[in-house]
Amino acid sequence: MRYTLLILAVLLFCGCTGKSAEERARAEAEKIKESIPDVEAKALAQTISPDAVQQAQQALTTLNEYQGEVNGQLDAVTVNAVQAFQVANGFTADGILTEKIQRALQEAAAKAATKG
């Protein structure tokens, strides 16, 4: 869906019509797509202990950012929840569980637990 919109935007920007223009727009959109880093893949490839992932999942659950099973497995659902937390708290949304992010998660979860 995103790439379809990107293709249409390129077509509109160029004022392009016709098959060859559409092909050029698709090629340009593909170049743009390839230049965008795969943040989720990088986050999923991070080396982190299952205990640290489980602690993050528990904190994210407390913060209502994570709805999955607290199992210590780093998966796309966990990465997306980490990214949501990062966005909500002014961090770069890369899904990487650095020590700084882990501390921030624990602090935020502790505050949320005392409020609830």
Secondary structure, DSSP 8 states (H G I E B T S, - for coil): -HHHHHHHHHHHHHT--SHHHHHHHHHHHHHHHHHS--HHHHHHT----HHHHHHHHHHHHHTT---S--SS---HHHHHHHHHHHHHTTS-------HHHHHHHHHHHHHHHHH-
